[in-house]
Structure formats: C-alpha cells, structure tokens
Amino acid sequence: KAGVTQTPRYLIKTRGQQVTLSCSPISGHRSVSWYQQTPGQGLQFLFEYFSETQRNKGNFPGRFSGRQFSNSRSEMNVSTLELGDSALYLCASSLQGLAGYTFGSGTRLTVV
Amino acid sequence: KNEVEQSPQNLTAQEGEFITINCSYSVGISALHWLQQHPGGGIVSLFMLSSGKKKHGRLIATINIQEKHSSLHITASHPRDSAVYICAVGKGGNNNDMRFGAGTRLTVKP
C-alpha cells in the first residue's frame, strides 16, 4: 500500500513569503501529525489533526497553521516566513494516533 | 534540562557488536517511541512501548516506567543499522503531543 506522501520534497522561499506543504496519509489513517526538525532544536511537534479537527498543538507561533480535509489529507501553512523556519518538515499518519506511526519523507524548506 | 535525554550522542561500533542506546525522561508519559532516521531524512517508527519489552528481528526495546528509562538494543549490528535513533515520549493522555530526544548517531563499521 502507498506510504505517507509529502509534497513538495524541496522548497526555497524568500523571507516574508508564505508556504503551504501537503501530506497525504496512508489510506484509512485518520490522524496526521506535523513536526519540524532543525539542527539546533531537533524534532519538535507542531500539531495533530484527527477527523478534520486540530486535536493538539505544540509551542509554535500563530504563523504556523494547518488543516485537514475530509479525505484525511492535511496541509500546513507558514506565513511571513523567517530564516529560522528553514527546516525539514515531517508528517506522520496513524490509525487513531495511538498506534504506530508512519512518517513521510519530509519537505525540506529553505528560507533565504 | 530536556524532558527527554538520550545517551550516548554518538556511537561507533564494529559489525557484529551488541549496541545499547539509552533514553531517560522526566515527565509522565502514555507511551514511548523509538524512531530511526537515515541520512536522507526519512523516519521509520521502530517501536511504541507503554510497558515491558518488545522485539522485532535484531532490535529489542525495553521500558521501565518506575525508573522512567528505556533502552534500545541492537544485536549483531550491521553497517545498514547506521542511522540516527530518536527516543520520543507521548505526554499525558495524548500520544501525539510528543517530546523528542536529541538522537543518537550510530555508525557501524564493517
């Protein structure tokens, strides 16, 4: 079966712009979580969506937002990009958020 | 102090050696996860533990809830095991509000 698909794989944006990243979970998985990974801070939890509702949110500013569609696909948006937003953004899906996770390959965002 | 501490940060082993990576946490958790990340960035979820021990092939994960400590063991290590191993804990009643360790970079030499 298809894994978790994240698009695009690589992205270069300019400071002040906004960006939208996409995550298609494994078929049947209703929970999608987003994570940011940087060399300095490591992996950090952004938010989790379950059945189109944000169920949990990490400690990130309001510039980071997300949503989930009825087919469980999820998008995250970062507005007014800063250099520090350069990171690998990973999403993971699971059946209910309590079982094992499957991670996507990530989107590497570079802000210049 | 980080909520999740891993040791060692870096580990180099010869092929065939027995590997142990440790994880200590300071918060109440509902589950602990071991993740594997290869150089390309992709992450694989190895184990999710809430008690006891789990085994999958050459990998064994244990957790001691009272001591707030978990270990990941790799038996008969192989160069393809070279990766970063990350411990993550799910806090409280929601596994998805996770806190991550800094990772252990393992290099297995042939």
HADDOCK unambig.tbl for C-alpha pairs under 7 A between the chains (distance, minus, plus):
assign (segid A and resid 42 and name CA) (segid B and resid 102 and name CA) 5.92 0.50 0.50
assign (segid A and resid 43 and name CA) (segid B and resid 100 and name CA) 6.08 0.50 0.50
assign (segid A and resid 44 and name CA) (segid B and resid 99 and name CA) 6.88 0.50 0.50
assign (segid A and resid 44 and name CA) (segid B and resid 100 and name CA) 6.86 0.50 0.50
assign (segid A and resid 45 and name CA) (segid B and resid 97 and name CA) 6.61 0.50 0.50
assign (segid A and resid 45 and name CA) (segid B and resid 98 and name CA) 6.11 0.50 0.50
assign (segid A and resid 48 and name CA) (segid B and resid 96 and name CA) 6.66 0.50 0.50
assign (segid A and resid 56 and name CA) (segid B and resid 97 and name CA) 6.47 0.50 0.50
assign (segid A and resid 58 and name CA) (segid B and resid 97 and name CA) 6.93 0.50 0.50
assign (segid A and resid 97 and name CA) (segid B and resid 95 and name CA) 6.54 0.50 0.50
assign (segid A and resid 97 and name CA) (segid B and resid 96 and name CA) 6.32 0.50 0.50
assign (segid A and resid 98 and name CA) (segid B and resid 95 and name CA) 6.12 0.50 0.50
assign (segid A and resid 100 and name CA) (segid B and resid 45 and name CA) 6.80 0.50 0.50
assign (segid A and resid 100 and name CA) (segid B and resid 48 and name CA) 6.32 0.50 0.50
assign (segid A and resid 101 and name CA) (segid B and resid 45 and name CA) 5.96 0.50 0.50
assign (segid A and resid 102 and name CA) (segid B and resid 44 and name CA) 6.75 0.50 0.50
assign (segid A and resid 102 and name CA) (segid B and resid 45 and name CA) 6.46 0.50 0.50
assign (segid A and resid 103 and name CA) (segid B and resid 43 and name CA) 5.79 0.50 0.50
assign (segid A and resid 103 and name CA) (segid B and resid 44 and name CA) 6.40 0.50 0.50
assign (segid A and resid 104 and name CA) (segid B and resid 42 and name CA) 6.72 0.50 0.50
assign (segid A and resid 105 and name CA) (segid B and resid 41 and name CA) 6.49 0.50 0.50
assign (segid A and resid 105 and name CA) (segid B and resid 42 and name CA) 4.56 0.50 0.50
assign (segid A and resid 106 and name CA) (segid B and resid 42 and name CA) 6.85 0.50 0.50
